[in-house]
């Protein structure tokens, strides 16, 4: 009987060890999600938060989908997220591969490239606002000294999104460098040595060895930087506050302004729930895309 109780206690031990982590997960992720859905189904604002919350069903979602400002924010998010992810991944991949070569000072450069990622996005926003300012920006001053016309980096609706993309790339690319560097370290040098003996060039080794073996790291990295770019708003809030004329208001900034500037908590909660859906769709799309490419390669090899 004693052995049976000890055996049961031993079988339950792994689950008991998971209780603290699961409690944190439920408390900080699952409960806020359920609470956000609950608020989005009611009419809650800063003026009615202490009163009775009227149930409105999906009215907040229908109002959100019929709001032209929200449609505009989706278009801005598409440009901002697409540009940010493309630049962050490309620059991060190039730097990771270059620094993976046995060159002098590579470890020191890796340490330096981590700094932008550790800096707060708010500080990054103020720094790039000073650089790209239309009137007293360092960049426009340099252009004028070279005899070129200054650019309205933060006040031209056609330019401002790409200015934010550059700032976000500087802030986020170091994460890609770190993440892909870890993946490159996991590849044995013996594989490259065997390829070199077989006559493979560095370019062929990159496309036929490095990229296939880095695929799990690439998928996770793309999912993370895409989700962070979709939810990113503090740098945009500092640099442009969504202007001019909502031309830099992403969906995440739209959600923030609806909830905390305009006091429409239910509408902000509905926008937040749609952002969660966007994140899930993008993550699923990445996984399906890579799996489809993998199957295509297998069929060609057969």
Secondary structure, DSSP 4 states (H G I P E B T S, - for coil): -HHHHHHHHHHHHHHHHHHHHHHHHIIIIIHHHHHHHHHHTEE--TTTTTSPPEE-TTHHHHHHHT-HHHHHHHHHHHHHHHHHHHHHHHHHHHHHHHHHS--TTHHHHHHHHHHHHHS-HHHHHHHHHHHH-TTT-HHHHHHHHTTPPP--TTT-TTTHHHHHHHHHHHHHHHHHHHHHHHHHHTS-HHHHHHHHHTT--HHHHIIIIIHHHHHHHHHHHHHHHHHHHHH--HHHHHHTTT-STTTT--HHHHHHIIIIIS--HHHHHHHHHHHHHHHHHHHHHHHHHHHHHHHHHHHHH-
